[in-house]
Amino acid sequence: MNKIEEDPILGRFFDTPQKKAKWLFRIKIAYIIWIIFVIIGIISLAIYIYLN
């Protein structure tokens, strides 16, 4: 199994522990925002179906 630091394209973003921590934090925030949008979408769809 290869490490992400050894990847020719993504390796430059994860080559130091500080960069890796910064990008992992950004990925976690993006994932949380994505979950929030999915929940809002499901609620909106349920309200739309309920009202029609």
N, C-alpha and C positions, 0 to 999 in steps of 0.2 A: 504494500500500500504506500503510495507516494504522499509526501507531505505537501501541503499547499505552498510552503516556502520554496519548494523546488520546481514549481510550475513556471514555465517560461513566460507566461502572460500575467498570471495573478501573483506570482512570486514577489514582484516589486511592491505590491501593496501590503504584503504580509511578511516582509523580510526582517523586521525588528519586532520585539515583543510589544513596544509601544504602538506601532502601527497596527499590529494584529489586534490588540485590545481595543483600539479606536474603531477599527472596522467591525469587530464583533459587536461592539456597543451599537453602532449604526444599524447593523443587520437586525439586532434585537428590537430596536425602536421601529424599524420598518415593518417587522413582523407583527408587532403589537398594533400598529396603525392599520395594517392589512386586515387583522382580525376584527378591529373596530368597524372598518368599512363593510366587511362581510356581515357582521351582526346588524348594522344599520340597513343593509340591503335586504336581509331576510325579514326584518321588522317592517320595512317599507312595503315589501311584497305581500306580507300577511295583512297589513292594513288595507292595501289596494284590493286584495281579493275579498276581504271582509266587507268593505264598503260597496262593492259592486255585486 
